[in-house]
């Protein structure tokens, strides 16, 4: 079942065979969590309940939980909470939310990250950054957003292609120039 972009339901991810329930957080809290961590691998920590954070810290200290396991749970959290985007796309759009152009456009548009779900916000940022741009610039933006991080395996036919290979492939597609 696909998660509603409007719903305040908690997000449930698996961590070491247990289920972690991350309560609904508004987009502003997600932006802060993405900005305050050392990368996407730790986004689960600031968004989890305080008791869950403490349990995770203790497990990391005792080495009963690895950073790799925490990373996978963080990626799963972003994938589950923000449907329609890969975790790396969602994370990049959250990080772009700190850019003065995004802040300005969102403010002028009346968008309030304290009132929106993370899916609504990420989708709005995506649209804002593509609005009023040429097809070529939209393609470049999407290509940069879609670029799979090193060491991550993508579930896409484009995953192993370089940017130049994607452009060549797209140009050879009927209807594309």
Steps between C-alpha positions, in 0.01 A plus 500: 500500500631843406529754777278808475693823440251677730473260791648547844557127550820383665761336281607150591845366408680184593818514702663174608179303467299746710264766374578862576200734493602852403223745588364748249734794465430811293725591208691758708609227742613280211700789352664562837576128543658479156703815566613400849630154414826415334311366200199292407620202702409660832164661425313238705655615827359854530158393369453201731336518839739592784486151652576346161795737449641399838462131420676550166784695666547224759495231232760686297718549810471131590564408137185292482386732222723597210506830316416304185178377661413853612577630152270245336220590742553872426480437126187289552347780707543755221377255237189415702422853620544670162339281232576581139863583570803284567662567837787687335262722300300575814813577700638730229170689481493535878852641492405737217225628729767704680594687184399866509321469164282217630433681828409815310276329247328296770442812709363698205277204409364478854642152562564428865725202578350491851156434350589250226589133498848413381358355178306816426809711566743289297254490210456879516876559504538270201236692304636841608849415381373386160251780443574750226813318387585370155455134414878467488539645852217281629675196355830600661329557835329161484823329397687652795217415738480143368874435520541194715744550788821302481466155650121493461331265260209659314183325392506681167617438148687832526690407817824385338512773235705815514330833434633503142369148440157604634494801264598284203240240594229764542588660166474165325151446643227562239343843551806645677741735327 
